[in-house]
Amino acid sequence: MTTDLILQRLKDLAVFFRLGRPLEATDDLINLLTNMIPQVTGKISATPLSIESIFSSILRCQEAEDWLGLADYLEYELSDFLKGLSSD
């Protein structure tokens, strides 16, 4: 899966979470993150956050049902991390 496609999927999922429709997006999010792990494990991005801290924050937001926070992490933090990888 290309970085551009992943970024678009993250943005689409963020929209579902912002609209308060987490049931429609959660399975797709889990599949996307699971498939993304091998591509980003051990890689360094130009952003100051690590992939581990981003994934931990996403999990905390999901557990707290903080859908807006989760959407922000998907659309901004994780997307910026991935963009930082592609510029290496």
Backbone bond lengths (Angstrom), bond angles and torsions (degrees), N, CA, C in turn:
res aa  C-N    CA-C-N  psi(-1)  N-CA   C-N-CA  omega(-1)  CA-C   N-CA-C  phi
1 M - - - 1.448 - - 1.528 107.85 -
2 T 1.303 116.84 130.72 1.460 120.91 -177.61 1.529 110.75 -76.42
3 T 1.317 114.58 158.70 1.460 119.83 179.34 1.526 111.38 -61.21
4 D 1.313 117.15 -40.47 1.468 120.01 179.56 1.526 111.85 -61.73
5 L 1.319 116.11 -39.92 1.473 120.03 178.73 1.524 110.69 -67.89
6 I 1.329 116.95 -40.86 1.470 120.61 177.35 1.518 110.28 -62.45
7 L 1.320 117.17 -44.17 1.470 120.83 179.74 1.525 111.49 -61.31
8 Q 1.317 116.82 -40.09 1.463 120.10 178.08 1.518 111.19 -67.16
9 R 1.325 117.75 -40.61 1.468 121.11 178.04 1.521 110.99 -64.38
10 L 1.354 117.28 -39.56 1.462 120.61 177.71 1.525 110.72 -62.50
11 K 1.321 116.20 -42.34 1.464 120.57 178.72 1.529 111.01 -64.37
12 D 1.319 116.79 -42.22 1.471 121.17 178.17 1.525 111.33 -63.04
13 L 1.328 116.89 -43.23 1.461 120.52 178.59 1.524 111.13 -65.20
14 A 1.317 116.90 -38.18 1.464 120.81 178.66 1.527 110.74 -60.26
15 V 1.311 116.56 -37.25 1.470 120.33 178.08 1.529 110.32 -61.42
16 F 1.318 117.29 -44.93 1.470 120.44 179.05 1.531 110.94 -60.02
17 F 1.335 116.73 -43.67 1.464 119.37 -179.90 1.525 111.10 -66.48
18 R 1.315 117.68 -38.98 1.475 120.06 178.60 1.523 112.04 -65.78
19 L 1.308 116.76 -29.87 1.464 120.76 178.77 1.525 112.15 -82.86
20 G 1.335 117.27 1.20 1.456 120.51 179.30 1.512 112.79 75.33
21 R 1.324 116.77 30.74 1.463 121.40 -179.27 1.533 110.29 -118.42
22 P 1.339 117.15 60.12 1.460 119.73 -175.50 1.529 114.22 -67.95
23 L 1.328 117.43 -29.02 1.465 119.37 -178.77 1.518 111.79 -63.84
24 E 1.317 116.60 -30.01 1.455 120.86 -179.11 1.526 112.08 -79.22
25 A 1.327 117.66 -17.92 1.457 120.51 -173.53 1.526 114.29 -112.52
26 T 1.318 118.28 -20.19 1.460 120.66 -171.23 1.529 113.09 -62.08
27 D 1.309 118.96 -46.48 1.468 120.57 179.86 1.526 111.58 -62.14
28 D 1.323 116.32 -42.90 1.464 119.98 178.05 1.525 111.17 -64.01
29 L 1.321 116.53 -37.78 1.463 120.62 178.68 1.524 110.50 -64.23
30 I 1.312 116.91 -46.05 1.466 120.89 179.80 1.527 110.23 -60.38
31 N 1.313 117.37 -45.39 1.470 120.77 178.99 1.519 111.64 -62.79
32 L 1.317 116.99 -42.59 1.462 120.95 -179.65 1.528 110.95 -64.30
33 L 1.324 116.89 -46.73 1.465 120.16 -179.63 1.526 111.14 -65.71
34 T 1.311 117.57 -39.23 1.463 121.42 178.44 1.527 111.06 -62.31
35 N 1.304 116.48 -43.29 1.468 120.60 178.58 1.520 112.30 -70.88
36 M 1.324 116.81 -25.82 1.452 121.68 -177.78 1.533 112.37 -79.20
37 I 1.314 117.72 -27.71 1.470 122.03 -173.70 1.530 112.73 -52.74
38 P 1.341 120.13 -49.66 1.473 118.52 -179.28 1.534 113.21 -62.32
39 Q 1.310 117.22 -29.05 1.462 121.02 -178.13 1.521 112.88 -75.09
40 V 1.323 117.75 -26.35 1.471 120.16 -173.48 1.525 114.10 -113.47
41 T 1.324 118.01 -10.83 1.456 120.98 -177.24 1.527 110.07 -62.41
42 G 1.317 114.84 126.79 1.452 121.12 177.23 1.507 115.30 79.53
43 K 1.307 118.21 -0.13 1.457 120.84 -179.85 1.522 110.24 -92.90
44 I 1.303 114.74 151.26 1.462 121.26 -179.44 1.521 108.12 -109.54
45 S 1.311 114.37 138.44 1.454 120.95 179.79 1.523 109.44 -110.31
46 A 1.300 115.76 164.52 1.460 121.25 176.46 1.527 111.66 -71.27
47 T 1.329 116.92 -13.12 1.467 120.49 179.46 1.522 109.83 -82.20
48 P 1.322 117.93 155.38 1.469 120.08 -177.65 1.527 114.33 -74.29
49 L 1.321 119.00 -15.82 1.461 121.62 -177.83 1.523 111.09 -88.99
50 S 1.321 115.95 148.12 1.463 120.72 174.67 1.526 108.89 -91.76
51 I 1.314 115.48 160.74 1.461 119.79 178.71 1.520 110.53 -63.87
52 E 1.331 116.74 -33.14 1.460 120.09 178.90 1.518 111.56 -63.82
53 S 1.335 116.57 -43.08 1.471 119.37 -179.79 1.526 111.35 -68.52
54 I 1.313 117.31 -34.95 1.465 120.85 178.21 1.526 110.03 -67.46
55 F 1.344 116.94 -47.00 1.460 119.99 178.92 1.528 111.12 -62.89
56 S 1.332 117.49 -37.84 1.473 120.84 177.88 1.524 110.72 -63.75
57 S 1.308 116.86 -41.44 1.465 121.12 179.05 1.521 111.08 -66.48
58 I 1.322 116.76 -39.56 1.465 120.72 176.94 1.525 110.00 -61.65
59 L 1.318 116.59 -44.39 1.465 120.64 179.15 1.528 111.54 -63.48
60 R 1.339 117.51 -42.42 1.474 120.97 178.13 1.527 110.81 -61.32
61 C 1.317 116.78 -42.94 1.465 120.16 178.63 1.522 111.17 -63.45
62 Q 1.315 116.07 -40.95 1.458 119.38 179.87 1.525 110.74 -65.75
63 E 1.331 117.27 -43.42 1.462 120.39 179.43 1.522 112.09 -63.67
64 A 1.333 116.77 -35.12 1.462 121.57 -179.83 1.529 112.26 -86.07
65 E 1.333 116.07 -0.92 1.467 121.99 -176.05 1.519 111.43 56.08
66 D 1.326 114.98 38.24 1.466 122.85 175.64 1.523 107.40 -92.19
67 W 1.329 115.37 81.17 1.458 120.76 -172.77 1.521 112.29 -68.35
68 L 1.321 117.64 -33.61 1.464 119.57 178.32 1.530 110.93 -69.19
69 G 1.326 116.09 -41.70 1.458 119.91 176.55 1.520 111.33 -62.95
70 L 1.322 116.17 -41.83 1.463 121.12 178.14 1.523 110.31 -61.95
71 A 1.310 116.76 -44.44 1.463 120.82 178.52 1.525 110.79 -60.25
72 D 1.326 117.00 -41.84 1.470 120.40 178.84 1.522 111.50 -63.14
73 Y 1.328 117.12 -42.86 1.463 119.61 178.39 1.529 111.51 -63.15
74 L 1.312 117.21 -38.63 1.459 120.09 178.88 1.524 111.62 -67.95
75 E 1.320 114.97 -49.36 1.465 119.12 -172.29 1.522 113.26 -77.99
76 Y 1.312 117.85 -29.04 1.467 119.42 -175.59 1.519 113.07 -111.38
77 E 1.321 118.58 -62.41 1.463 120.69 -173.21 1.536 111.92 -65.94
78 L 1.318 117.78 -52.75 1.460 120.39 -178.94 1.526 110.93 -67.28
79 S 1.314 116.87 -39.98 1.468 120.41 178.08 1.526 110.82 -62.79
80 D 1.329 117.14 -43.76 1.469 120.26 178.35 1.524 111.05 -63.24
81 F 1.333 116.51 -39.72 1.461 120.61 177.44 1.531 110.01 -59.11
82 L 1.334 116.67 -47.78 1.462 120.82 -179.26 1.526 111.74 -65.29
83 K 1.309 116.85 -39.18 1.470 119.49 176.88 1.520 110.54 -63.89
84 G 1.318 117.20 -36.89 1.458 121.78 177.18 1.517 112.22 -64.06
85 L 1.323 117.08 -32.07 1.468 121.08 176.87 1.517 110.72 -69.13
86 S 1.307 117.00 -42.35 1.456 120.46 -175.51 1.531 112.08 -69.41
87 S 1.328 117.16 -19.08 1.462 119.51 -179.82 1.515 111.79 -88.74
88 D 1.354 117.52 -5.05 1.473 120.48 178.68 1.513 111.99 -74.20
